[in-house]
Amino acid sequence: MITAFRQTYIDMLKQYYFVGGMPEAVAHFVENRDFNQVRYIQKRILDAYEQDFSKHAPNEIVPRPRMLWNSIPSQLAKENRKFVYGLVREGARAKDYETAILWLTDCGLIHKVSRITSPGLPLKAYEDLKAFKLFLLDVGLLGSMTGLRQEILLDGNDLFTEFKGALTEQFVLQQLVTDTGLDIYYYTNDRNSRKIDFLIDNGRQVIPVEVKVRLNLKAKSLKTYREKYHPALAVRVSMADCKWEEGLLNLPLYGVGEMGKMLV
């Protein structure tokens, strides 16, 4: 039954990538189906956030939240997405922006995903405080910041690979945060030659979640991770149909919202 409606779900997911989940943008799109107006609303929201940075951020860190916020699209455009202070400002150091990151996180405007190199329980005990990725609160706002064109909605499934798949990783991350309410991490080995996009600690086990933006399901990193750590459950999210293999759940992107029921 799910497969029969596959294209319908994909088309709706494309719309969500563009519209996102900000209430005003969603309400207007539901009523008018006007993508241009949605972008106008999103840009107005982004402008309001930047004005709030100056009004409400502690005086000692202004204008750092704005600089950091505006660097996130370029941070996510990198292949490994690891946050680099030098992309905020040349010569920037961690101590200059730690407070700004904390302030934006506490405001709910960004999600910080720290690295784990040894996936033991609890994951918090193995957190690498110096390596992390930053995501926005909403995939629609990220698309607006990057100038994502409305025409991309019509170009097959290119939307899911656009921006090096960062939109897809953003979408999956915000769904995991919303649906599970758990802290999310990511994994790389010591040499950074293998990576897992997200790790979830539900208190009983560590569940690796790999995000694939294409139909190709050959994944050396996930295969190596499973052989080394033997997780009871691993999840691979992609454009492929739902399929259960031994210890591995292949979940279509449009079904990510169901993941929370299985992981918590």
Phi, psi and chi 1 to 4 in degrees:
 res  aa     phi    psi   chi1   chi2   chi3   chi4
   1 MET       -  -42.9  -73.7  -66.5  -68.5      -
   2 ILE   -63.0  -45.6  -66.5  174.4      -      -
   3 THR   -61.7  -33.2  -54.5      -      -      -
   4 ALA   -62.7  -29.2      -      -      -      -
   5 PHE  -103.2   16.0  -68.0   97.4      -      -
   6 ARG   -52.2  -51.0 -177.9  176.2 -171.3  -87.4
   7 GLN   -66.2  -34.5 -168.4   55.4   51.9      -
   8 THR   -62.4  -44.7  -60.3      -      -      -
   9 TYR   -63.8  -41.2  -67.9  140.8      -      -
  10 ILE   -63.8  -42.7  -69.9  173.9      -      -
  11 ASP   -62.6  -40.0  -68.9  -17.4      -      -
  12 MET   -68.9  -35.8  -65.1  178.9   73.4      -
  13 LEU   -65.2  -39.2 -177.2   58.5      -      -
  14 LYS   -58.5  -44.5  -72.8 -179.2 -177.3  179.9
  15 GLN   -60.2  -40.5  -68.1  178.2    0.3      -
  16 TYR   -66.9  -38.2 -176.7   76.3      -      -
  17 TYR   -55.1  -39.5  -91.4   41.1      -      -
  18 PHE   -80.4  -47.0 -166.8   94.7      -      -
  19 VAL   -80.0  -37.1  176.1      -      -      -
  20 GLY    71.7 -159.6      -      -      -      -
  21 GLY  -123.0   11.1      -      -      -      -
  22 MET   -66.3  127.9  -58.2  -55.9  -71.3      -
  23 PRO   -52.0  -44.1  -29.3   36.8      -      -
  24 GLU   -66.3  -40.9 -174.8 -179.5   -3.5      -
  25 ALA   -65.1  -42.8      -      -      -      -
  26 VAL   -64.3  -47.4  172.2      -      -      -
  27 ALA   -59.7  -41.8      -      -      -      -
  28 HIS   -68.2  -40.9 -176.7   88.3      -      -
  29 PHE   -66.2  -41.1 -177.9   74.0      -      -
  30 VAL   -59.8  -37.6  168.1      -      -      -
  31 GLU   -83.7  -37.0 -175.5  173.4  -16.3      -
  32 ASN  -118.6  -16.8  -59.1  -71.3      -      -
  33 ARG    54.6   37.6  -43.6  -65.7  -72.5 -173.2
  34 ASP  -108.8  103.6 -174.4  -21.1      -      -
  35 PHE   -66.7  -35.5  -72.8  103.7      -      -
  36 ASN   -63.4  -42.0  -69.0  -34.6      -      -
  37 GLN   -67.8  -34.9 -173.7   63.4   21.4      -
  38 VAL   -59.4  -44.9  165.1      -      -      -
  39 ARG   -62.6  -39.4  -89.9  -66.4 -178.0 -103.2
  40 TYR   -60.7  -44.1  171.6   76.0      -      -
  41 ILE   -63.7  -43.8  -68.2  169.9      -      -
  42 GLN   -62.4  -42.0  -69.6  166.8  -24.1      -
  43 LYS   -64.8  -36.3  -70.2 -177.5 -177.9  -60.2
  44 ARG   -65.9  -38.7 -159.0  176.4   68.1 -147.7
  45 ILE   -64.1  -44.3  -68.4  171.3      -      -
  46 LEU   -62.5  -41.2  -69.6  169.1      -      -
  47 ASP   -62.7  -40.3  -70.7  -18.1      -      -
  48 ALA   -65.4  -39.4      -      -      -      -
  49 TYR   -60.3  -46.0  -78.5  155.3      -      -
  50 GLU   -64.5  -35.9  -67.5 -154.5   23.6      -
  51 GLN   -65.4  -37.3  -68.0  173.6   13.1      -
  52 ASP   -66.5  -31.2  -74.7  -14.8      -      -
  53 PHE   -57.4  -43.4  -63.3  159.8      -      -
  54 SER   -72.1  -34.1  -59.1      -      -      -
  55 LYS   -77.6  -39.7  -67.7  178.2 -177.2  176.7
  56 HIS  -112.8  -18.6  -57.3  -63.9      -      -
  57 ALA   -69.8  147.3      -      -      -      -
  58 PRO   -54.1  140.6  -24.5   33.7      -      -
  59 ASN   -56.2  -33.2  -70.0  -26.9      -      -
  60 GLU   -71.8  -12.6   63.3  -88.5   17.1      -
  61 ILE  -112.9   -6.9   66.7  170.8      -      -
  62 VAL   -68.9  133.7  174.2      -      -      -
  63 PRO  -101.8   27.7   36.8  -33.3      -      -
  64 ARG   -63.8  -39.1  -69.7  170.0 -171.4  166.4
  65 PRO   -57.1  -40.2  -26.0   36.0      -      -
  66 ARG   -66.2  -43.5  175.8  179.8  -66.7 -176.6
  67 MET   -63.2  -42.9  -64.1  169.0   65.6      -
  68 LEU   -65.7  -46.3 -168.7  148.6      -      -
  69 TRP   -56.4  -46.4  169.7  -94.3      -      -
  70 ASN   -72.7  -14.4  -73.5  -37.9      -      -
  71 SER   -85.3  -13.5   81.3      -      -      -
  72 ILE   -60.9  -43.6  -69.6 -179.9      -      -
  73 PRO   -56.5  -41.9  -28.7   37.6      -      -
  74 SER   -70.7  -31.2   60.6      -      -      -
  75 GLN   -63.8  -43.2  -56.8  -81.3   -3.0      -
  76 LEU   -75.7  -17.3  -66.8  176.9      -      -
  77 ALA   -75.5  -15.2      -      -      -      -
  78 LYS   -71.5  154.5  -59.7 -163.2  -65.2   18.2
  79 GLU   -62.2  -41.3 -157.1   65.1   46.4      -
  80 ASN   -96.6   -9.9   63.3    7.4      -      -
  81 ARG    64.2    3.3  -41.8 -148.5 -158.7  -72.5
  82 LYS   -62.7  135.6  176.8 -174.6  172.8 -176.2
  83 PHE   -68.5  130.4 -174.3   84.7      -      -
  84 VAL  -122.3  119.4  176.6      -      -      -
  85 TYR   -61.9  -31.1  -71.5   98.7      -      -
  86 GLY   -63.8  -18.7      -      -      -      -
  87 LEU   -80.2  -16.0  -70.1  179.3      -      -
  88 VAL   -77.7  -48.2 -179.4      -      -      -
  89 ARG  -160.7  138.9 -178.6  175.8   59.6   82.9
  90 GLU   -59.1  129.4 -174.0  175.3   -6.9      -
  91 GLY    83.9    2.8      -      -      -      -
  92 ALA   -64.9  146.5      -      -      -      -
  93 ARG  -124.2  161.0  -63.9  170.1  -64.2  176.4
  94 ALA   -55.7  -45.0      -      -      -      -
  95 LYS   -63.2  -21.4   68.6  175.8 -175.4  178.4
  96 ASP   -76.6  -24.4  -61.9  -32.8      -      -
  97 TYR  -124.0    0.0  -72.0   89.9      -      -
  98 GLU   -59.4  -42.6  -73.9  173.3  -17.9      -
  99 THR   -67.3  -37.6  -56.2      -      -      -
 100 ALA   -65.1  -40.7      -      -      -      -
 101 ILE   -63.2  -44.8  -69.2  173.6      -      -
 102 LEU   -62.3  -42.0 -178.4   61.7      -      -
 103 TRP   -64.5  -46.0 -173.0   80.1      -      -
 104 LEU   -65.8  -36.1  -73.0  169.4      -      -
 105 THR   -66.5  -45.8  -57.1      -      -      -
 106 ASP   -63.7  -29.9  -71.6  -15.2      -      -
 107 CYS   -77.8   -8.5  -70.8      -      -      -
 108 GLY    79.5   16.1      -      -      -      -
 109 LEU   -90.1  -22.7  -64.2  178.0      -      -
 110 ILE  -135.2  157.9   61.9  174.2      -      -
 111 HIS  -114.5  127.7  -61.1  -62.3      -      -
 112 LYS  -101.1  125.6 -177.5 -179.8  179.1 -177.5
 113 VAL  -118.5  108.2  179.3      -      -      -
 114 SER   -86.3  157.7  -64.0      -      -      -
 115 ARG   -84.7  146.9 -177.8  175.9   71.3  167.4
 116 ILE  -124.9  133.3  -61.2  -67.9      -      -
 117 THR  -106.4  -13.6   55.5      -      -      -
 118 SER  -138.3  105.6  179.3      -      -      -
 119 PRO   -78.9   68.6   30.4  -34.6      -      -
 120 GLY   -99.1  168.0      -      -      -      -
 121 LEU   -96.4  135.8  -75.8  172.1      -      -
 122 PRO   -79.3  151.3   31.7  -35.0      -      -
 123 LEU   -60.5  -32.2  -75.2  177.9      -      -
 124 LYS   -55.2  -33.2 -175.2   71.9  174.9  175.6
 125 ALA   -72.1  -16.1      -      -      -      -
 126 TYR  -111.1   14.6  -62.7   88.0      -      -
 127 GLU   -69.1  132.4 -179.2  179.6    9.6      -
 128 ASP   -92.9  105.4 -179.3   -5.4      -      -
 129 LEU   -70.7  -14.4  -62.8  176.2      -      -
 130 LYS   -93.9  -11.8  -65.0 -178.8  179.9  179.0
 131 ALA  -124.6  126.0      -      -      -      -
 132 PHE  -161.4  164.9   55.3   89.2      -      -
 133 LYS  -117.1  148.3  -61.3 -173.8  -77.5 -171.2
 134 LEU  -117.7  132.2  -67.1 -177.1      -      -
 135 PHE  -122.2  156.8  -65.6   88.2      -      -
 136 LEU   -80.6  174.2  -63.7 -175.8      -      -
 137 LEU   -78.4  -16.2   74.8  161.5      -      -
 138 ASP  -150.6  131.8  178.8   68.5      -      -
 139 VAL   -66.7  -32.5   67.2      -      -      -
 140 GLY   -65.4  -40.2      -      -      -      -
 141 LEU   -67.1  -36.2  -67.6 -176.5      -      -
 142 LEU   -64.1  -43.5  178.3   59.6      -      -
 143 GLY   -61.5  -37.5      -      -      -      -
 144 SER   -66.8  -41.2 -179.8      -      -      -
 145 MET   -64.8  -31.5  -71.0  176.6   74.8      -
 146 THR   -90.5   -3.5   60.3      -      -      -
 147 GLY    72.2   31.7      -      -      -      -
 148 LEU   -58.9  127.7 -173.2   71.9      -      -
 149 ARG   -79.6  147.5  -61.9  169.9  -69.8  109.6
 150 GLN   -62.6  -32.4  177.0 -174.6  -23.4      -
 151 GLU   -61.6  -24.9  -68.0   77.5   14.5      -
 152 ILE   -64.1  -20.9 -161.6   71.3      -      -
 153 LEU   -64.4  -22.9  -65.5  170.2      -      -
 154 LEU   -98.3   -8.4  -54.1  175.7      -      -
 155 ASP   -89.7   67.7  -64.5  -19.4      -      -
 156 GLY    55.6 -132.5      -      -      -      -
 157 ASN  -107.1   22.3  -69.8  -30.9      -      -
 158 ASP   -60.5  -26.2  -70.7  -12.7      -      -
 159 LEU   -56.6  -35.9  175.2   63.2      -      -
 160 PHE   -75.5  -20.2  -57.3  114.5      -      -
 161 THR  -102.7  -10.9   59.5      -      -      -
 162 GLU   -57.2  146.2 -173.3   81.9   -1.4      -
 163 PHE    63.4   34.2 -171.1   26.2      -      -
 164 LYS    56.5   32.2  -64.8 -174.5  178.7  178.1
 165 GLY    77.9    6.1      -      -      -      -
 166 ALA   -65.4  -33.8      -      -      -      -
 167 LEU   -62.7  -40.1  -74.4  169.4      -      -
 168 THR   -66.9  -43.2  -65.1      -      -      -
 169 GLU   -64.7  -39.2 -158.8  165.2  -42.2      -
 170 GLN   -60.5  -45.6  163.8   75.2   43.7      -
 171 PHE   -60.5  -47.9  165.1   71.1      -      -
 172 VAL   -64.3  -42.5  173.4      -      -      -
 173 LEU   -60.4  -47.3 -179.5  -83.0      -      -
 174 GLN   -68.7  -29.9   67.3 -173.1   57.7      -
 175 GLN   -67.9  -42.5  -70.6  -61.8  118.5      -
 176 LEU   -62.5  -43.9  -70.8  174.3      -      -
 177 VAL   -62.3  -44.2  169.6      -      -      -
 178 THR   -70.2  -44.2  -57.9      -      -      -
 179 ASP   -81.2  -30.4  -66.2  -21.8      -      -
 180 THR  -101.9  -31.0   70.1      -      -      -
 181 GLY    68.6   11.9      -      -      -      -
 182 LEU  -100.7  159.6  -58.9  172.2      -      -
 183 ASP   -69.9  140.5  -69.2  -27.5      -      -
 184 ILE  -114.9  138.8  -47.9  -64.7      -      -
 185 TYR  -129.1  176.4  -58.8   86.6      -      -
 186 TYR  -133.3  164.1   76.9   99.7      -      -
 187 TYR  -123.4  137.4  165.9   85.6      -      -
 188 THR  -137.1  153.0   66.5      -      -      -
 189 ASN   -78.9  178.8   59.2    7.2      -      -
 190 ASP   -61.1  -30.8  -68.7  -27.1      -      -
 191 ARG   -93.9    1.1  -66.0  173.1  -63.1  168.9
 192 ASN    60.2   23.3  -74.8  -49.4      -      -
 193 SER   -90.7  -14.3   59.0      -      -      -
 194 ARG  -132.0  137.8  -67.3  -75.1 -177.2  -95.7
 195 LYS  -140.3  148.9   72.3  176.7 -175.8   69.7
 196 ILE  -121.3  127.9  -59.0  -64.6      -      -
 197 ASP   -59.5  -43.3  -62.5  -60.8      -      -
 198 PHE  -143.3  145.4  -58.6  115.3      -      -
 199 LEU  -123.3  138.4  -69.1 -178.8      -      -
 200 ILE  -123.1  129.8  -59.5  172.9      -      -
 201 ASP  -107.0  108.3  172.9    2.9      -      -
 202 ASN   -97.3   12.5   64.6    5.4      -      -
 203 GLY    93.9  -18.7      -      -      -      -
 204 ARG  -114.5  -31.8  -57.4 -179.7  -57.9  -83.0
 205 GLN  -157.1  163.2   59.1 -179.5  -38.3      -
 206 VAL  -101.8  123.4  174.5      -      -      -
 207 ILE  -111.4  115.8  -56.9  161.7      -      -
 208 PRO   -79.6  139.0   28.8  -31.8      -      -
 209 VAL  -126.5  116.2  178.2      -      -      -
 210 GLU  -104.5  137.6 -178.1 -177.3   57.7      -
 211 VAL  -109.9  118.2 -179.9      -      -      -
 212 LYS  -112.7  130.8  -57.8  -71.3  -74.5 -176.4
 213 VAL   -93.8   -4.8  -64.3      -      -      -
 214 ARG  -122.8  176.8  -59.8 -177.4 -173.7  -85.0
 215 LEU   -76.4  -19.0  -80.3  170.7      -      -
 216 ASN   -64.3  116.4 -179.2    9.0      -      -
 217 LEU  -102.4    9.5  -60.3 -177.3      -      -
 218 LYS   -74.1  116.2  -66.7 -179.1  179.5  179.2
 219 ALA  -133.6   99.5      -      -      -      -
 220 LYS   -65.8  -38.5  -68.3 -178.0  179.1  178.9
 221 SER   -63.5  -47.8  -69.6      -      -      -
 222 LEU   -66.7  -39.2 -175.9   58.6      -      -
 223 LYS   -61.6  -46.1 -178.1  175.9 -176.9  -68.3
 224 THR   -64.5  -41.9  -57.8      -      -      -
 225 TYR   -61.0  -45.4  179.2   95.7      -      -
 226 ARG   -66.2  -37.7  -66.1 -179.8   69.5 -155.7
 227 GLU   -67.6  -31.9  -70.2  172.5  -11.0      -
 228 LYS   -84.1  -41.8 -176.7  173.8 -177.3  178.3
 229 TYR  -109.4  -13.6  -63.5  108.4      -      -
 230 HIS    52.3   54.9  -52.3  -71.9      -      -
 231 PRO   -65.7  144.7   27.0  -35.5      -      -
 232 ALA   -66.3  -29.8      -      -      -      -
 233 LEU  -140.8  134.3  171.4   65.3      -      -
 234 ALA  -129.0  149.0      -      -      -      -
 235 VAL  -124.5  133.0 -179.9      -      -      -
 236 ARG  -120.6  119.8 -178.6  167.1   54.2 -155.2
 237 VAL  -102.0  130.6 -179.0      -      -      -
 238 SER  -159.2 -171.6   72.4      -      -      -
 239 MET   -85.3   -2.3  -67.9  -59.8  -64.5      -
 240 ALA   -76.2  165.1      -      -      -      -
 241 ASP   -74.0  163.5  -66.9  -30.6      -      -
 242 CYS   -64.5  133.5 -169.9      -      -      -
 243 LYS  -155.7  137.8 -179.2 -177.9  178.6 -178.0
 244 TRP  -108.0  120.6  173.3 -102.8      -      -
 245 GLU  -111.3  171.0  -57.8  171.5   20.5      -
 246 GLU   -61.2  108.4 -172.6  174.8   -8.5      -
 247 GLY    78.5    0.7      -      -      -      -
 248 LEU  -131.9  122.5  175.0   61.6      -      -
 249 LEU  -102.4  118.4  173.3   63.0      -      -
 250 ASN   -91.2  116.5  -70.0  -74.7      -      -
 251 LEU  -118.8  129.0 -165.9   65.1      -      -
 252 PRO   -68.4  151.2   23.1  -31.2      -      -
 253 LEU   -53.9  -39.6  -93.2  171.9      -      -
 254 TYR   -72.1   -6.1   51.3   79.2      -      -
 255 GLY  -104.4    8.0      -      -      -      -
 256 VAL   -59.8  -30.3  168.2      -      -      -
 257 GLY   -61.8  -17.5      -      -      -      -
 258 GLU   -86.6  -10.6  -63.2  -63.1  -53.2      -
 259 MET   -63.6  -37.1 -160.9 -176.0  -54.8      -
 260 GLY   -56.6  -36.1      -      -      -      -
 261 LYS   -65.0  -27.3  -58.3  173.5 -175.9  176.4
 262 MET   -90.9  -23.3  -64.2  176.1  -82.2      -
 263 LEU   -97.9  -27.5  -58.1 -173.3      -      -
 264 VAL   -87.6      -  -63.2      -      -      -
